[in-house]
């Protein structure tokens, strides 16, 4: 995939989110990690509707759902503030599905690719290769 210059890449799971910015003078994947404050988990609306059972055996999943909702809210704010022009999201399938429920229409229009892979703890080179090869 040829990634437009200035694209933001969000790599998330149920506990962490890492942001990258595609830089360079030519099209391609040249990621630089952006240090930013992690999203504040203030929402209980996402995970609270799930009940413990065979599909959701513990509170850990509830916390992961809350974090996914907070990550979506964080990306929505960045999008509405104009900090995101294009967005690629890399996230494990469960977290990605939960985040999708909370994306603002403005942010949805800026998403150019979603990759359902758990790369949150992988090195930068692996993330860049995944995006380039997709």
Secondary structure, DSSP 8 states (H G I E B T S, - for coil): ----TT-EEEEE-SS-EEEEEE-SSSSS--EEEE----------HHHHT--SSSSS-SHHHHHHHHHHHHHHHHHHHHHHTT--SSEEEEE-HHHHHHHHTT--HHHHTTEEEEE----TTS-HHHHHHHHHH-
